[in-house]
Amino acid sequence: MMKKVYQNKFYEKGVSRGNCYAACVASLLEKELIELPHLGTCSEVMFYLNKHNLELHCFSKDPFMEGVYNKPYIAIGVSPRDKSL
């Protein structure tokens, strides 16, 4: 079961990146945002996920659409609002 956690920091070009990814991780782990450490780098994310017996996988296509992955996952991609992210 997942818990609904909403981001509370939002992207502002040149100022802030927001915390939507952290909100997704908190939802999967059923935690509050305040309980998560800063997840700024890929290695920080991998370390934190591994600590909770989760894995980081990269797919070139949506794994659910391809029928190759049947677990909850977080999909990320380039935002249409700013391609430089």
matplotlib code that plots the C-alpha trace (Angstrom):
import matplotlib.pyplot as plt

x = [0.0, 1.3, 0.7, -0.2, 2.6, 2.6, 5.6, 6.0, 8.8, 8.2, 10.5, 11.5, 14.0, 17.4, 16.1, 14.7, 14.4, 11.4, 11.0, 8.6, 11.0, 11.4, 7.6, 7.4, 10.0, 8.1, 4.9, 6.4, 8.0, 4.8, 6.9, 6.5, 8.8, 10.5, 11.7, 13.7, 17.3, 18.2, 18.2, 20.2, 22.6, 22.1, 24.5, 22.4, 19.2, 20.8, 22.2, 18.8, 16.8, 19.2, 18.9, 15.2, 15.6, 14.6, 16.5, 17.2, 16.6, 16.8, 14.5, 14.4, 10.7, 7.8, 8.3, 4.6, 3.7, 6.3, 5.1, 8.5, 8.1, 5.2, 6.2, 5.5, 8.0, 8.8, 9.0, 11.1, 11.8, 12.5, 10.0, 8.3, 8.6, 12.4, 14.5, 17.7, 16.8]
y = [0.0, 3.5, 6.7, 9.9, 12.4, 15.7, 17.7, 21.0, 22.6, 23.5, 24.2, 27.8, 28.3, 29.2, 29.1, 25.7, 22.2, 21.1, 17.9, 15.8, 12.8, 12.8, 12.9, 9.8, 8.0, 9.0, 7.7, 4.3, 4.0, 5.3, 8.1, 11.8, 14.1, 15.3, 11.7, 11.5, 12.8, 15.2, 13.0, 15.3, 13.0, 9.7, 8.0, 9.5, 8.1, 4.7, 4.5, 5.4, 3.0, 0.2, 0.8, 0.1, -3.0, -1.1, -0.9, 1.7, 0.5, 2.3, 1.5, 3.0, 2.2, 2.1, -1.3, -1.7, -1.1, -3.6, -6.1, -6.7, -5.1, -5.7, -3.7, -0.1, 2.3, 5.9, 7.1, 10.2, 12.1, 15.5, 18.2, 20.1, 23.3, 23.4, 20.9, 21.9, 20.0]
z = [0.0, -0.8, 1.1, -0.7, -0.2, -2.1, -3.0, -1.1, -3.0, -6.7, -9.6, -10.2, -13.0, -11.6, -8.0, -6.9, -8.4, -6.3, -4.5, -6.5, -6.7, -2.9, -2.6, -4.8, -2.7, 0.5, -1.0, -1.8, 1.6, 3.4, 5.1, 5.5, 3.4, 6.6, 7.3, 4.1, 3.8, 1.0, -2.2, -4.5, -6.3, -8.0, -5.4, -2.5, -4.1, -4.7, -1.1, 0.4, -1.8, -1.1, 2.6, 2.3, 0.1, -3.1, -6.3, -9.0, -12.6, -15.8, -18.7, -22.2, -22.4, -19.9, -18.1, -17.4, -21.0, -22.1, -19.5, -18.1, -14.6, -12.2, -9.2, -8.3, -9.8, -10.3, -13.9, -14.6, -17.7, -19.2, -18.2, -21.0, -19.0, -19.1, -21.2, -19.4, -16.3]

ax = plt.figure().add_subplot(projection="3d")
ax.plot(x, y, z, "-o")
ax.set_aspect("equal")
plt.show()
